[in-house]
Amino acid sequence: MNVQFLGSGDAFGSGGRLQTCIYVDGGTTRFLLDCGASSLIAMKRWGVNPSLIDIILVTHLHGDHFGGLPFFLLDAQLVSGRTRPLEVAGPPGLESRIWDAMEVLFPGSSRVQQKFSLDFVELAEGNIARIGPLAVTPLGVIHASGAPPYALRVEVGGKIIGYSGDTEWTDALIRAAEGADLFICEAYFFEKRIRYHLDYRSLVAHRGELGCRRLVLTHMSSDMLGRIESLDVECAEDGKCIVL
């Protein structure tokens, strides 16, 4: 199973990084963890065919995590001629927020019938959702986004990937990381604590509670990026590939 960080940046393009988009290729199933506004650019930069993506999982409804979906859907209909079914799963309100975003960006686009099957799945906190071959567990975290924010725990092909989304420290991250082959976690600042985001110092203080085999940091601000060389934790970068 291959995991590639198509975009590893924050909302503000710190360090010139693209916004959050993590691509997982399990051979028979391909999915995204989040789809930030720059995701279609990232896919084309790194040679990922968006028409082959089966599922998109969204942690929360901020533009740097779901804002690429209007572009993805329009590309599927108008450019790539997609016929493959697509499932998009995320917090309650996901579908209406996507259509609203499409109307703001491209008026009339939400009323055009897609030429492919498009299904939306609303994830309920704590309940395992079976989406294709994926078993997805959404865990409530702390991040104001106008809808419930989640960390995600994804089981597929005998592997487990945990992903924090955006959040300050919460014990839900322990559950997301437990037994995971890979836990992807935001570390926005080095030691500055702000609401709704996690800093490196706090994460390190809880490192012993994270029962994951591999931890990779992402969604870093300029403050963190300037300290990467001194960190003792693996960090993501755009294009980075991991084999599980």
C-alpha positions as CSV (number, residue, x, y, z in Angstrom):
1,M,0.0,0.0,0.0
2,N,1.4,3.4,-1.1
3,V,0.7,6.6,0.8
4,Q,1.7,9.9,-0.9
5,F,1.5,13.4,0.5
6,L,0.2,15.3,-2.5
7,G,-0.1,18.4,-0.3
8,S,1.3,18.7,3.2
9,G,0.8,22.4,3.9
10,D,-1.4,24.6,5.9
11,A,-4.2,27.0,4.8
12,F,-1.7,29.8,4.0
13,G,0.8,28.0,1.8
14,S,3.6,28.2,4.4
15,G,6.9,27.2,2.8
16,G,5.2,27.1,-0.6
17,R,3.5,23.8,0.2
18,L,0.2,22.8,-1.3
19,Q,-2.8,22.3,0.9
20,T,-3.7,19.0,2.6
21,C,-4.3,16.1,0.3
22,I,-3.0,12.5,1.1
23,Y,-3.3,9.8,-1.6
24,V,-3.5,6.2,-0.7
25,D,-3.2,3.5,-3.4
26,G,-4.1,0.1,-2.1
27,G,-3.9,-1.5,-5.5
28,T,-7.6,-2.3,-6.0
29,T,-8.8,0.8,-4.2
30,R,-7.5,4.4,-4.3
31,F,-8.6,7.1,-1.9
32,L,-7.8,10.6,-0.6
33,L,-7.6,11.8,2.9
34,D,-8.8,15.4,2.5
35,C,-8.9,17.4,-0.6
36,G,-7.7,21.0,-0.1
37,A,-8.2,23.7,-2.6
38,S,-4.9,23.0,-4.4
39,S,-5.4,19.2,-4.6
40,L,-6.2,19.0,-8.4
41,I,-2.9,20.9,-9.1
42,A,-1.1,18.5,-6.7
43,M,-2.5,15.4,-8.5
44,K,-1.4,16.6,-11.9
45,R,2.0,17.6,-10.5
46,W,2.7,14.2,-9.0
47,G,1.1,12.1,-11.8
48,V,-2.0,10.9,-10.0
49,N,-5.0,10.3,-12.2
50,P,-8.0,11.8,-10.5
51,S,-10.3,9.5,-12.5
52,L,-8.9,6.5,-10.7
53,I,-9.8,7.7,-7.2
54,D,-12.7,5.8,-5.8
55,I,-13.3,7.5,-2.4
56,I,-12.5,10.9,-0.8
57,L,-12.6,11.1,2.9
58,V,-12.9,14.6,4.5
59,T,-12.0,15.4,8.1
60,H,-13.7,18.8,8.4
61,L,-15.2,21.5,6.3
62,H,-12.4,24.1,6.0
63,G,-11.3,25.1,2.5
64,D,-7.8,23.8,2.9
65,H,-9.3,20.3,3.6
66,F,-12.3,20.1,1.3
67,G,-12.1,23.1,-1.0
68,G,-10.6,21.1,-3.9
69,L,-13.8,19.2,-4.4
70,P,-15.5,21.7,-6.7
71,F,-12.5,21.6,-9.0
72,F,-12.2,17.8,-8.7
73,L,-15.9,17.3,-9.6
74,L,-15.8,19.8,-12.5
75,D,-12.6,18.2,-13.9
76,A,-14.3,14.8,-13.6
77,Q,-17.2,16.0,-15.7
78,L,-15.7,18.4,-18.2
79,V,-12.1,17.4,-18.7
80,S,-11.4,13.8,-17.8
81,G,-14.8,12.4,-18.7
82,R,-15.0,10.3,-15.6
83,T,-17.3,7.2,-15.6
84,R,-16.0,5.5,-12.5
85,P,-18.3,5.9,-9.4
86,L,-17.1,8.2,-6.7
87,E,-18.0,8.2,-3.0
88,V,-17.3,11.3,-0.8
89,A,-17.5,10.9,2.9
90,G,-17.2,13.4,5.7
91,P,-19.0,15.2,8.5
92,P,-22.7,16.0,8.5
93,G,-23.4,18.9,6.1
94,L,-20.7,17.8,3.7
95,E,-22.9,17.5,0.7
96,S,-24.7,20.9,1.1
97,R,-21.4,22.7,1.8
98,I,-19.9,21.2,-1.4
99,W,-22.8,22.3,-3.6
100,D,-22.7,25.8,-1.9
101,A,-19.0,26.1,-2.7
102,M,-19.6,25.1,-6.3
103,E,-22.3,27.7,-6.7
104,V,-20.0,30.4,-5.3
105,L,-17.1,29.4,-7.5
106,F,-18.9,28.4,-10.6
107,P,-22.6,29.5,-10.7
108,G,-24.9,26.9,-12.1
109,S,-22.4,24.1,-11.7
110,S,-24.2,22.4,-8.9
111,R,-27.3,21.8,-11.1
112,V,-25.5,20.0,-13.8
113,Q,-26.0,16.2,-13.8
114,Q,-22.8,14.3,-13.5
115,K,-22.1,11.5,-16.0
116,F,-20.8,9.3,-13.2
117,S,-22.3,7.9,-10.0
118,L,-21.7,10.3,-7.1
119,D,-22.6,9.3,-3.6
120,F,-22.2,11.3,-0.4
121,V,-21.8,9.6,3.0
122,E,-22.2,11.5,6.2
123,L,-20.0,10.0,8.9
124,A,-21.4,9.7,12.4
125,E,-18.9,10.1,15.3
126,G,-17.7,6.9,16.7
127,N,-19.6,4.7,14.2
128,I,-17.6,2.5,11.8
129,A,-18.7,3.3,8.2
130,R,-18.1,0.6,5.5
131,I,-17.2,2.5,2.3
132,G,-16.2,0.1,-0.4
133,P,-13.4,-2.0,1.2
134,L,-12.6,0.7,3.8
135,A,-13.7,0.6,7.4
136,V,-13.7,4.2,8.5
137,T,-14.1,5.3,12.1
138,P,-14.6,9.1,12.6
139,L,-13.5,10.4,16.0
140,G,-14.6,13.8,17.3
141,V,-11.8,16.3,17.8
142,I,-11.6,20.0,18.7
143,H,-11.6,22.3,15.7
144,A,-14.3,24.9,14.9
145,S,-15.3,24.5,11.3
146,G,-19.1,24.9,11.2
147,A,-19.6,21.1,11.3
148,P,-18.3,18.3,13.5
149,P,-14.6,17.9,12.9
150,Y,-13.0,14.4,12.9
151,A,-9.9,12.5,13.2
152,L,-10.1,9.4,11.0
153,R,-9.1,5.8,11.5
154,V,-9.1,3.9,8.2
155,E,-8.7,0.1,8.0
156,V,-8.1,-1.4,4.6
157,G,-6.2,-4.4,3.2
158,G,-4.9,-5.4,6.6
159,K,-3.4,-2.0,7.3
160,I,-4.5,0.9,9.6
161,I,-4.0,4.5,8.8
162,G,-4.8,7.1,11.5
163,Y,-5.1,10.8,10.7
164,S,-5.6,13.6,13.1
165,G,-7.2,16.2,10.8
166,D,-6.9,19.6,12.5
167,T,-7.3,19.7,16.3
168,E,-5.7,20.7,19.6
169,W,-4.7,17.8,21.8
170,T,-7.5,15.4,22.6
171,D,-7.5,11.8,23.7
172,A,-9.4,11.0,20.5
173,L,-5.9,11.0,18.9
174,I,-4.9,8.1,21.1
175,R,-7.8,6.1,19.7
176,A,-7.0,7.1,16.1
177,A,-3.4,6.1,16.5
178,E,-3.8,2.8,18.4
179,G,-2.2,0.0,16.5
180,A,-1.9,2.1,13.4
181,D,0.7,1.2,10.8
182,L,0.9,5.0,10.1
183,F,-0.4,7.9,12.1
184,I,-0.5,11.2,10.3
185,C,-0.7,14.1,12.7
186,E,-0.7,17.9,12.4
187,A,1.8,19.9,14.3
188,Y,1.0,23.5,13.4
189,F,3.3,25.4,15.8
190,F,6.5,24.3,17.6
191,E,5.5,25.3,21.1
192,K,3.0,28.1,20.8
193,R,-0.4,26.9,22.0
194,I,-3.5,28.1,20.2
195,R,-7.1,26.9,20.2
196,Y,-8.0,24.2,17.6
197,H,-4.5,23.3,16.6
198,L,-1.7,21.0,17.9
199,D,1.8,22.1,18.7
200,Y,4.9,19.9,18.5
201,R,5.7,20.2,22.2
202,S,2.3,19.0,23.2
203,L,2.4,16.1,20.8
204,V,5.8,15.0,22.0
205,A,4.5,15.1,25.6
206,H,1.8,12.5,24.6
207,R,4.0,10.5,22.2
208,G,4.2,7.6,24.6
209,E,0.4,7.3,24.5
210,L,0.2,7.0,20.7
211,G,0.4,3.3,19.9
212,C,1.3,3.7,16.3
213,R,4.1,2.0,14.4
214,R,5.0,5.2,12.5
215,L,4.3,8.8,13.1
216,V,4.5,11.5,10.5
217,L,3.9,15.2,11.1
218,T,2.1,17.4,8.6
219,H,0.1,20.7,8.3
220,M,3.1,22.8,9.6
221,S,3.3,26.5,9.8
222,S,6.5,28.5,8.9
223,D,7.3,28.3,12.6
224,M,7.6,24.5,12.4
225,L,9.1,24.4,8.9
226,G,12.0,26.5,10.1
227,R,12.8,23.9,12.8
228,I,12.4,20.7,10.8
229,E,16.1,19.9,10.8
230,S,16.2,19.9,14.6
231,L,13.1,17.6,15.1
232,D,13.4,13.9,16.1
233,V,10.0,13.1,14.4
234,E,9.5,12.2,10.8
235,C,7.9,15.1,8.8
236,A,5.8,15.1,5.6
237,E,6.7,17.2,2.5
238,D,4.9,17.5,-0.8
239,G,5.4,14.4,-2.9
240,K,6.7,12.3,0.0
241,C,5.9,8.6,-0.5
242,I,5.5,5.9,2.2
243,V,5.1,2.2,1.6
244,L,3.1,0.2,4.2
